[in-house]
Amino acid sequence: MGFWTLVEGLLLFANALAILNEDRFLAPRRWTLLEIQGRRNTLKGQIIGLIHACQYLRLPLIILNIIAICSKLVFG
């Protein structure tokens, strides 16, 4: 496994977190920021923070996806 494969895997993981719908998926499971207000250092709090960070940074994810797609088209 090369470095580029690892970067692509992390990009796909970030895309998966970015498309999670808070109303449909996260709220019924109580995975919102309001549920963990005082407990951000727990594992659940860290995961919820990561999900919200990926959702907040959608524009950079789009740009990184375009770069990854173009590099795959050029270099195979």
C-alpha positions, 0 to 999 in steps of 0.5 A: 500500500502506497502513500497515495492509496492511503490518502485516497482512503482517507479522502473516501472516509472524509466523504462518507462522514461529510454526507451523513444527514444530521436530522435523519441519521445522527439525531435519532442516535443522539450523536449531535453536538448538543448531546455532548456539550460537557463531554468532548474528551470522550471517544464519542465526543471526538467522533462527533467532532470529527463528523461535524468538522468533515461536514463543515469543510465540504468545499475543501473536500470537493476541491480535493476530490477534483484533484484526486479524480484529475490525477487518476485520469492523468496517471491511471 
